[in-house]
């Protein structure tokens, strides 16, 4: 099992280095830097609250569901991040390209991905 884990880590590292080194372009850097913040706390909380409080039915109910899903989804993410702390790649891999002000919390699981997924799922039902 340890050997499989090491192979998966090596594959993960190779994929990261390949993407990080080859796809660093000023156009992508600008847009992806701003795009990633759509999964951040400020945007997901405020947009869900705004839809809940200001939109007419049935969108208001969906906004409330998004707020609840966001709150509930944060619990397992926080637990896993505390239980299995994984440093961000720029802290462990030399020469990693980063955006300005890189995140410093643990990198797995992705809080941004979990937040945006939990906020959008109620809109799909």
DSSP file (Angstrom, degrees, kcal/mol; ACC not computed):
  #  RESIDUE AA STRUCTURE BP1 BP2  ACC     N-H-->O    O-->H-N    N-H-->O    O-->H-N    TCO  KAPPA ALPHA  PHI   PSI    X-CA   Y-CA   Z-CA
    1    1 A X     >        0   0    0      0, 0.0     4,-2.3     0, 0.0     5,-0.1   0.000 360.0 360.0 360.0 -37.1    0.0    0.0    0.0
    2    2 A X  H  >  +     0   0    0      1,-0.2     4,-2.4     2,-0.2     5,-0.2   0.881 360.0  52.2 -65.4 -37.0    2.9    2.4    0.8
    3    3 A X  H  > S+     0   0    0      2,-0.2     4,-2.3     1,-0.2    -1,-0.2   0.911 109.4  48.6 -66.0 -41.6    4.4    1.8   -2.6
    4    4 A X  H  > S+     0   0    0      2,-0.2     4,-2.5     1,-0.2    -2,-0.2   0.911 110.6  51.8 -62.5 -42.9    1.1    2.6   -4.3
    5    5 A X  H  X S+     0   0    0     -4,-2.3     4,-2.3     1,-0.2    -2,-0.2   0.914 110.0  48.5 -60.8 -43.7    0.8    5.8   -2.3
    6    6 A X  H  X S+     0   0    0     -4,-2.4     4,-2.4     2,-0.2    -1,-0.2   0.895 110.8  50.8 -64.6 -39.5    4.3    6.8   -3.3
    7    7 A X  H  X S+     0   0    0     -4,-2.3     4,-2.5     2,-0.2    -2,-0.2   0.911 110.7  48.8 -64.5 -41.4    3.5    6.2   -7.0
    8    8 A X  H  X S+     0   0    0     -4,-2.5     4,-2.6     2,-0.2    -2,-0.2   0.890 110.9  50.6 -64.8 -39.2    0.3    8.2   -6.7
    9    9 A X  H  X S+     0   0    0     -4,-2.3     4,-2.5     2,-0.2    -2,-0.2   0.913 111.0  48.9 -63.0 -42.4    2.3   11.1   -5.0
   10   10 A X  H  X S+     0   0    0     -4,-2.4     4,-2.4     2,-0.2    -2,-0.2   0.911 112.4  47.6 -64.7 -42.8    4.9   10.9   -7.8
   11   11 A X  H  X S+     0   0    0     -4,-2.5     4,-2.5     2,-0.2     5,-0.2   0.912 111.8  50.8 -63.3 -43.1    2.2   11.0  -10.5
   12   12 A X  H  X S+     0   0    0     -4,-2.6     4,-2.5     1,-0.2    -2,-0.2   0.919 111.3  48.1 -59.0 -45.7    0.4   13.9   -8.7
   13   13 A X  H  X S+     0   0    0     -4,-2.5     4,-2.8     2,-0.2     5,-0.2   0.906 111.2  50.2 -63.0 -43.5    3.7   15.8   -8.6
   14   14 A X  H  X S+     0   0    0     -4,-2.4     4,-2.3     2,-0.2    -2,-0.2   0.908 112.0  47.2 -63.8 -42.9    4.5   15.2  -12.3
   15   15 A X  H  X S+     0   0    0     -4,-2.5     4,-2.5     2,-0.2     5,-0.3   0.932 113.7  48.3 -64.3 -45.0    1.0   16.4  -13.4
   16   16 A X  H  X S+     0   0    0     -4,-2.5     4,-3.3    -5,-0.2     5,-0.3   0.945 112.9  46.4 -60.6 -49.2    1.3   19.5  -11.2
   17   17 A X  H  X S+     0   0    0     -4,-2.8     4,-2.3     1,-0.2     5,-0.3   0.891 112.7  51.6 -62.4 -39.5    4.8   20.4  -12.4
   18   18 A X  H  X S+     0   0    0     -4,-2.3     4,-1.8    -5,-0.2     5,-0.2   0.936 116.5  38.4 -62.9 -47.3    3.7   19.8  -16.0
   19   19 A X  H  X S+     0   0    0     -4,-2.5     4,-2.2     2,-0.2    -2,-0.2   0.938 117.9  49.2 -69.0 -46.6    0.6   22.1  -15.7
   20   20 A X  H  < S+     0   0    0     -4,-3.3    -2,-0.2    -5,-0.3    -1,-0.2   0.854 117.8  40.1 -63.6 -36.1    2.3   24.7  -13.5
   21   21 A X  H  < S+     0   0    0     -4,-2.3     3,-0.2    -5,-0.3    -1,-0.2   0.822 122.4  37.0 -83.8 -31.9    5.3   25.0  -15.8
   22   22 A X  H  < S+     0   0    0     -4,-1.8    -2,-0.2    -5,-0.3    -3,-0.2   0.750 113.8  50.0 -95.8 -25.1    3.7   24.8  -19.2
   23   23 A X  S  < S+     0   0    0     -4,-2.2     2,-1.2    -5,-0.2    -1,-0.2   0.189  71.8 121.2-102.8  18.0    0.4   26.7  -18.8
   24   24 A X        +     0   0    0     -3,-0.2     2,-0.3    -4,-0.1     3,-0.1  -0.701  34.3 149.5 -84.6 100.0    1.8   29.8  -17.1
   25   25 A X     >  -     0   0    0     -2,-1.2     4,-3.3     1,-0.1     5,-0.2  -0.971  54.5-123.5-130.8 145.4    0.8   32.6  -19.5
   26   26 A X  H  > S+     0   0    0     -2,-0.3     4,-2.1     1,-0.2     5,-0.2   0.877 111.9  51.2 -59.6 -39.0   -0.1   36.2  -18.7
   27   27 A X  H  > S+     0   0    0      2,-0.2     4,-1.9     1,-0.2    -1,-0.2   0.958 116.0  40.4 -62.0 -50.5   -3.6   36.0  -20.2
   28   28 A X  H  > S+     0   0    0      1,-0.2     4,-3.2     2,-0.2     5,-0.4   0.898 112.3  56.5 -64.9 -40.7   -4.4   32.8  -18.3
   29   29 A X  H  X S+     0   0    0     -4,-3.3     4,-1.7     1,-0.2    -1,-0.2   0.911 108.1  47.8 -58.4 -43.4   -2.7   34.1  -15.1
   30   30 A X  H  X S+     0   0    0     -4,-2.1     4,-1.4    -5,-0.2    -1,-0.2   0.962 118.9  37.6 -62.3 -52.5   -4.9   37.2  -15.1
   31   31 A X  H  X S+     0   0    0     -4,-1.9     4,-2.6     1,-0.2    -2,-0.2   0.896 117.1  48.9 -71.8 -40.8   -8.2   35.4  -15.6
   32   32 A X  H  X S+     0   0    0     -4,-3.2     4,-2.1     2,-0.2    -1,-0.2   0.830 105.8  58.6 -70.2 -30.6   -7.5   32.3  -13.5
   33   33 A X  H  X S+     0   0    0     -4,-1.7     4,-0.5    -5,-0.4    -1,-0.2   0.932 115.0  36.2 -60.9 -45.0   -6.4   34.4  -10.6
   34   34 A X  H >< S+     0   0    0     -4,-1.4     3,-0.6    -5,-0.2     4,-0.3   0.849 113.7  57.9 -76.9 -35.1   -9.8   36.2  -10.5
   35   35 A X  H >< S+     0   0    0     -4,-2.6     3,-1.7     1,-0.2     4,-0.3   0.876  98.9  59.0 -63.1 -38.6  -11.7   33.1  -11.4
   36   36 A X  H >< S+     0   0    0     -4,-2.1     3,-1.4     1,-0.3    -1,-0.2   0.789  94.7  65.1 -64.8 -26.2  -10.4   31.1   -8.4
   37   37 A X  G X< S+     0   0    0     -3,-0.6     3,-1.3    -4,-0.5     6,-0.5   0.633  81.3  78.2 -73.0 -12.0  -11.9   33.7   -6.1
   38   38 A X  G <  S+     0   0    0     -3,-1.7    -1,-0.3    -4,-0.3    -2,-0.2   0.744  96.4  48.2 -65.5 -20.6  -15.4   32.8   -7.2
   39   39 A X  G <  S+     0   0    0     -3,-1.4    -1,-0.3    -4,-0.3    76,-0.2   0.380  93.1 109.4 -96.6   2.9  -15.0   29.8   -4.9
   40   40 A X  S <> S-     0   0    0     -3,-1.3     4,-2.2    -4,-0.1     5,-0.3  -0.249  83.4-104.7 -77.4 167.9  -13.7   31.9   -2.0
   41   41 A X  H  > S+     0   0    0      1,-0.2     4,-2.5     2,-0.2     5,-0.4   0.910 114.4  53.3 -59.7 -47.6  -15.7   32.6    1.2
   42   42 A X  H  > S+     0   0    0      1,-0.2     4,-2.2     2,-0.2     5,-0.3   0.940 114.0  40.0 -57.4 -50.8  -16.6   36.2    0.3
   43   43 A X  H  > S+     0   0    0     -6,-0.5     4,-2.6     2,-0.2     5,-0.3   0.940 118.2  45.3 -67.4 -47.5  -18.2   35.5   -3.0
   44   44 A X  H  X S+     0   0    0     -4,-2.2     4,-1.8     2,-0.2     5,-0.2   0.910 117.5  43.2 -67.4 -41.8  -20.0   32.2   -2.1
   45   45 A X  H  X S+     0   0    0     -4,-2.5     4,-2.6    -5,-0.3     5,-0.2   0.960 118.0  44.0 -67.4 -50.5  -21.4   33.5    1.2
   46   46 A X  H  X S+     0   0    0     -4,-2.2     4,-2.7    -5,-0.4     5,-0.2   0.902 114.6  48.1 -64.7 -41.6  -22.5   36.9   -0.2
   47   47 A X  H  X S+     0   0    0     -4,-2.6     4,-2.2    -5,-0.3    -1,-0.2   0.913 113.7  47.4 -67.0 -40.5  -24.0   35.6   -3.4
   48   48 A X  H  X S+     0   0    0     -4,-1.8     4,-2.4    -5,-0.3    19,-0.2   0.935 115.0  45.8 -64.7 -45.6  -25.9   32.8   -1.6
   49   49 A X  H  X S+     0   0    0     -4,-2.6     4,-2.8     2,-0.2     5,-0.3   0.915 112.0  51.7 -62.8 -43.3  -27.2   35.3    1.0
   50   50 A X  H  X S+     0   0    0     -4,-2.7     4,-2.4    -5,-0.2     5,-0.5   0.913 111.8  46.1 -61.3 -43.7  -28.1   37.9   -1.6
   51   51 A X  H  X S+     0   0    0     -4,-2.2     4,-1.6    -5,-0.2    12,-0.2   0.918 114.4  48.9 -65.3 -42.5  -30.1   35.4   -3.6
   52   52 A X  H  < S+     0   0    0     -4,-2.4    -2,-0.2    11,-0.3    -1,-0.2   0.928 120.9  34.2 -61.7 -46.3  -31.8   34.1   -0.5
   53   53 A X  H  < S+     0   0    0     -4,-2.8    -2,-0.2    -5,-0.2    -1,-0.2   0.750 129.7  28.5 -85.9 -25.0  -32.8   37.5    0.8
   54   54 A X  H  < S+     0   0    0     -4,-2.4    -3,-0.2    -5,-0.3     2,-0.2   0.669  95.8  88.5-114.0 -19.8  -33.4   39.4   -2.4
   55   55 A X  S  < S-     0   0    0     -4,-1.6     3,-0.1    -5,-0.5     5,-0.1  -0.495  74.1-116.0 -84.6 151.7  -34.6   37.0   -5.1
   56   56 A X    >>  -     0   0    0     -2,-0.2     4,-1.2     1,-0.1     3,-1.0  -0.343  56.2 -48.9 -74.9 165.0  -38.3   36.1   -5.6
   57   57 A X  T 34 S+     0   0    0      1,-0.3    -1,-0.1     2,-0.3     0, 0.0  -0.445 122.3  26.2 -66.4 147.8  -39.5   32.5   -5.1
   58   58 A X  T 3> S+     0   0    0     -2,-0.1     4,-1.7    -3,-0.1    -1,-0.3  -0.986 123.9  53.5 -85.2  -0.4  -38.5   29.9   -6.0
   59   59 A X  H <> S+     0   0    0     -3,-1.0     4,-2.4     1,-0.2    -2,-0.3   0.832 103.0  59.1 -66.1 -31.9  -35.0   31.4   -6.3
   60   60 A X  H  X S+     0   0    0     -4,-1.2     4,-2.1     2,-0.2    -1,-0.2   0.920 105.5  48.7 -62.0 -42.9  -35.1   32.6   -2.7
   61   61 A X  H  > S+     0   0    0      1,-0.2     4,-2.3     2,-0.2    -1,-0.2   0.896 110.6  51.0 -63.1 -39.6  -35.6   29.0   -1.5
   62   62 A X  H  X S+     0   0    0     -4,-1.7     4,-2.3     2,-0.2    -2,-0.2   0.879 107.4  53.8 -65.4 -38.0  -32.7   27.9   -3.7
   63   63 A X  H  X S+     0   0    0     -4,-2.4     4,-2.1   -12,-0.2   -11,-0.3   0.903 108.8  48.8 -61.6 -41.4  -30.5   30.7   -2.2
   64   64 A X  H  X S+     0   0    0     -4,-2.1     4,-2.4     2,-0.2    -2,-0.2   0.912 110.1  51.3 -63.8 -42.3  -31.4   29.3    1.3
   65   65 A X  H  X S+     0   0    0     -4,-2.3     4,-2.8     1,-0.2    -2,-0.2   0.882 108.7  52.0 -61.9 -37.9  -30.5   25.8    0.2
   66   66 A X  H  X S+     0   0    0     -4,-2.3     4,-2.5     2,-0.2    -1,-0.2   0.908 108.8  50.2 -64.4 -41.7  -27.2   27.1   -1.1
   67   67 A X  H  X S+     0   0    0     -4,-2.1     4,-2.2   -19,-0.2    -2,-0.2   0.925 113.5  45.2 -61.5 -44.7  -26.4   28.8    2.3
   68   68 A X  H  X S+     0   0    0     -4,-2.4     4,-2.7     2,-0.2     5,-0.2   0.926 113.4  49.3 -66.1 -44.7  -27.2   25.6    4.1
   69   69 A X  H  X S+     0   0    0     -4,-2.8     4,-2.6     1,-0.2    -2,-0.2   0.897 111.0  50.9 -61.6 -40.5  -25.2   23.4    1.7
   70   70 A X  H  X S+     0   0    0     -4,-2.5     4,-1.2     2,-0.2    -1,-0.2   0.929 112.1  46.2 -63.1 -45.7  -22.2   25.8    2.0
   71   71 A X  H  X S+     0   0    0     -4,-2.2     4,-0.7     1,-0.2     3,-0.3   0.923 115.9  45.1 -63.7 -44.7  -22.3   25.7    5.8
   72   72 A X  H >X S+     0   0    0     -4,-2.7     3,-0.8     1,-0.2     4,-0.7   0.892 109.7  54.8 -68.0 -39.0  -22.6   21.9    5.9
   73   73 A X  H 3X S+     0   0    0     -4,-2.6     4,-1.2     1,-0.2    -1,-0.2   0.761  98.3  64.6 -67.9 -23.4  -19.9   21.3    3.3
   74   74 A X  H 3X S+     0   0    0     -4,-1.2     4,-2.6    -3,-0.3    -1,-0.2   0.836  92.0  64.7 -68.7 -31.5  -17.4   23.4    5.3
   75   75 A X  H <X S+     0   0    0     -3,-0.8     4,-2.2    -4,-0.7    -1,-0.2   0.949 104.5  39.8 -61.9 -54.6  -17.4   20.9    8.2
   76   76 A X  H  X S+     0   0    0     -4,-0.7     4,-2.8     1,-0.2     5,-0.2   0.876 115.3  53.9 -65.1 -33.4  -16.0   17.8    6.5
   77   77 A X  H  X S+     0   0    0     -4,-1.2     4,-2.6     2,-0.2    -2,-0.2   0.947 110.5  45.8 -63.1 -47.2  -13.5   20.0    4.6
   78   78 A X  H  X S+     0   0    0     -4,-2.6     4,-1.8     1,-0.2    -2,-0.2   0.903 113.8  50.1 -61.7 -41.2  -12.2   21.6    7.8
   79   79 A X  H  X S+     0   0    0     -4,-2.2     4,-2.4    -5,-0.2    -2,-0.2   0.930 112.7  45.2 -63.7 -46.5  -12.0   18.1    9.5
   80   80 A X  H  X S+     0   0    0     -4,-2.8     4,-3.2     1,-0.2    -2,-0.2   0.896 110.9  53.8 -66.7 -39.2  -10.1   16.5    6.6
   81   81 A X  H  < S+     0   0    0     -4,-2.6    -1,-0.2    -5,-0.2    -2,-0.2   0.866 113.7  43.0 -63.3 -34.8   -7.7   19.5    6.4
   82   82 A X  H  < S+     0   0    0     -4,-1.8     3,-0.4    -5,-0.2    -2,-0.2   0.869 118.4  44.2 -76.5 -36.7   -6.9   19.2   10.1
   83   83 A X  H  < S+     0   0    0     -4,-2.4     2,-0.4     1,-0.3    -2,-0.2   0.891 127.2  26.6 -75.8 -40.8   -6.7   15.4   10.0
   84   84 A X  S  < S-     0   0    0     -4,-3.2     2,-0.3    -5,-0.2    -1,-0.3  -0.656  80.2-165.7-123.9  73.9   -4.6   15.1    6.8
   85   85 A X        -     0   0    0     -3,-0.4     2,-0.5    -2,-0.4    -3,-0.1  -0.436   6.3-174.5 -67.3 122.3   -2.6   18.3    6.5
   86   86 A X        -     0   0    0     -2,-0.3    21,-2.9    22,-0.3    22,-0.4  -0.970  20.5-131.3-120.1 119.1   -1.2   18.6    3.0
   87   87 A X        -     0   0    0     -2,-0.5    19,-0.1    19,-0.2     2,-0.1  -0.283  31.5 -97.9 -65.6 151.6    1.1   21.6    2.3
   88   88 A X    >>  -     0   0    0     17,-0.2     3,-1.7    16,-0.2     4,-0.7  -0.413  34.1-115.7 -66.9 146.3    0.5   23.7   -0.7
   89   89 A X  H >> S+     0   0    0      1,-0.3     4,-3.1     2,-0.2     3,-1.1   0.838 112.5  61.4 -56.3 -36.9    2.8   22.7   -3.7
   90   90 A X  H 34 S+     0   0    0      1,-0.3    -1,-0.3     2,-0.2     6,-0.2   0.734 102.8  53.7 -65.7 -18.5    4.6   26.1   -3.7
   91   91 A X  H <4 S+     0   0    0     -3,-1.7    -1,-0.3     1,-0.1    -2,-0.2   0.687 121.0  28.5 -84.6 -19.4    5.8   25.3   -0.2
   92   92 A X  H << S+     0   0    0     -3,-1.1     2,-0.6    -4,-0.7    -2,-0.2   0.657 111.1  64.1-115.1 -22.1    7.3   21.9   -1.1
   93   93 A X  S >< S-     0   0    0     -4,-3.1     3,-1.1    -5,-0.2    -1,-0.2  -0.915  77.5-133.9-111.3 116.4    8.3   22.1   -4.7
   94   94 A X  T 3  S+     0   0    0     -2,-0.6    -3,-0.1     1,-0.2    -2,-0.0  -0.353  87.3  25.5 -65.2 145.1   11.0   24.6   -5.7
   95   95 A X  T 3  S+     0   0    0      1,-0.3     2,-0.3    -5,-0.1    -1,-0.2   0.596  80.1 157.7  80.9  11.9   10.4   26.8   -8.7
   96   96 A X    <   -     0   0    0     -3,-1.1     2,-0.4    -6,-0.2    -1,-0.3  -0.519  40.8-128.7 -71.5 132.7    6.6   26.6   -8.5
   97   97 A X        +     0   0    0     -2,-0.3     2,-0.3   -77,-0.0    -7,-0.1  -0.672  35.1 179.3 -79.4 132.5    4.9   29.5  -10.2
   98   98 A X        -     0   0    0     -2,-0.4     2,-0.1    -8,-0.1     3,-0.1  -0.885  27.5-117.4-130.4 162.8    2.4   31.2   -8.0
   99   99 A X        -     0   0    0     -2,-0.3     3,-0.4     1,-0.2     2,-0.1  -0.404  54.9 -74.5 -84.1 172.2    0.0   34.1   -8.2
  100  100 A X  S    S+     0   0    0      1,-0.2    -1,-0.2    -2,-0.1     0, 0.0  -0.409 116.6  13.5 -67.4 149.0    0.4   37.1   -5.9
  101  101 A X  S    S-     0   0    0      1,-0.1    -1,-0.2    -3,-0.1     3,-0.1   0.946  88.2-154.9  50.7  61.5   -0.6   36.4   -2.3
  102  102 A X        -     0   0    0     -3,-0.4    -1,-0.1     1,-0.1    -4,-0.0  -0.273  24.2 -95.2 -65.3 152.6   -0.8   32.6   -2.5
  103  103 A X        -     0   0    0      1,-0.1    -1,-0.1     4,-0.0   -15,-0.1  -0.295  31.6-165.1 -64.3 151.4   -3.1   30.8   -0.1
  104  104 A X        +     0   0    0     -3,-0.1   -16,-0.2     2,-0.1    -1,-0.1   0.536  54.2  94.8-119.2 -11.3   -1.4   29.4    3.0
  105  105 A X  S    S-     0   0    0      1,-0.2   -17,-0.2   -18,-0.1    -2,-0.0  -0.164  93.7 -66.2 -73.4 177.6   -3.9   26.9    4.5
  106  106 A X        -     0   0    0      1,-0.1   -19,-0.2   -19,-0.1    -1,-0.2  -0.320  43.1-138.9 -66.2 150.0   -3.6   23.2    3.7
  107  107 A X        +     0   0    0    -21,-2.9     2,-0.4    -3,-0.1    -1,-0.1   0.585  61.9 103.3 -92.7 -11.1   -4.3   22.4    0.1
  108  108 A X  S    S+     0   0    0    -22,-0.4   -22,-0.3   -24,-0.2   -24,-0.2  -0.986  78.8  20.1-132.9 135.3   -6.5   19.3    0.4
  109  109 A X  S    S-     0   0    0     -2,-0.4     2,-0.5   -28,-0.1    -1,-0.1   0.685  96.8-116.5 -74.1 163.6   -9.4   19.0    0.0
  110  110 A X     >  -     0   0    0      1,-0.2     4,-2.1    -2,-0.1     5,-0.2  -0.532  21.9-166.1 -72.7 116.8  -10.0   22.2   -1.9
  111  111 A X  H  > S+     0   0    0     -2,-0.5     4,-2.6     2,-0.2     5,-0.2   0.868  89.7  53.8 -67.4 -37.2  -12.2   24.6    0.0
  112  112 A X  H  > S+     0   0    0      2,-0.2     4,-2.4     1,-0.2     5,-0.3   0.935 111.0  44.9 -63.5 -46.3  -12.8   26.7   -3.1
  113  113 A X  H  > S+     0   0    0      1,-0.2     4,-2.2     2,-0.2     5,-0.2   0.920 114.6  48.3 -64.6 -44.5  -14.0   23.7   -5.1
  114  114 A X  H  X S+     0   0    0     -4,-2.1     4,-2.6     2,-0.2    -1,-0.2   0.917 112.6  49.3 -62.1 -43.6  -16.2   22.4   -2.3
  115  115 A X  H  X S+     0   0    0     -4,-2.6     4,-2.1   -76,-0.2    -2,-0.2   0.943 113.3  43.5 -63.4 -49.3  -17.7   25.8   -1.7
  116  116 A X  H  X S+     0   0    0     -4,-2.4     4,-1.8     1,-0.2    -1,-0.2   0.871 115.2  50.3 -68.3 -34.2  -18.6   26.5   -5.3
  117  117 A X  H  X S+     0   0    0     -4,-2.2     4,-2.0    -5,-0.3    -1,-0.2   0.934 111.6  47.3 -66.0 -45.9  -19.9   23.0   -5.8
  118  118 A X  H  X S+     0   0    0     -4,-2.6     4,-0.6     1,-0.2    -2,-0.2   0.838 113.3  49.0 -67.0 -31.9  -22.1   23.1   -2.7
  119  119 A X  H  < S+     0   0    0     -4,-2.1     4,-0.3    -5,-0.2    -1,-0.2   0.855 115.2  42.9 -74.3 -35.5  -23.5   26.5   -3.7
  120  120 A X  H >X S+     0   0    0     -4,-1.8     3,-1.0    -5,-0.2     4,-0.7   0.772  95.4  75.1 -85.4 -25.9  -24.3   25.5   -7.3
  121  121 A X  H >X S+     0   0    0     -4,-2.0     3,-1.6     1,-0.3     4,-0.8   0.897  90.7  56.8 -57.8 -43.2  -25.9   22.1   -6.8
  122  122 A X  H 3< S+     0   0    0     -4,-0.6     3,-0.5     1,-0.3    -1,-0.3   0.819 102.7  56.9 -58.4 -27.3  -29.2   23.5   -5.4
  123  123 A X  H <4 S+     0   0    0     -3,-1.0    -1,-0.3    -4,-0.3    -2,-0.2   0.699 103.4  54.6 -74.1 -18.1  -29.6   25.4   -8.6
  124  124 A X  H <<        0   0    0     -3,-1.6    -1,-0.2    -4,-0.7    -2,-0.2   0.628 360.0 360.0 -89.4 -14.9  -29.3   22.2  -10.7
  125  125 A X     <        0   0    0     -4,-0.8    -1,-0.2    -3,-0.5    -2,-0.1   0.482 360.0 360.0 -78.5 360.0  -32.1   20.4   -8.9
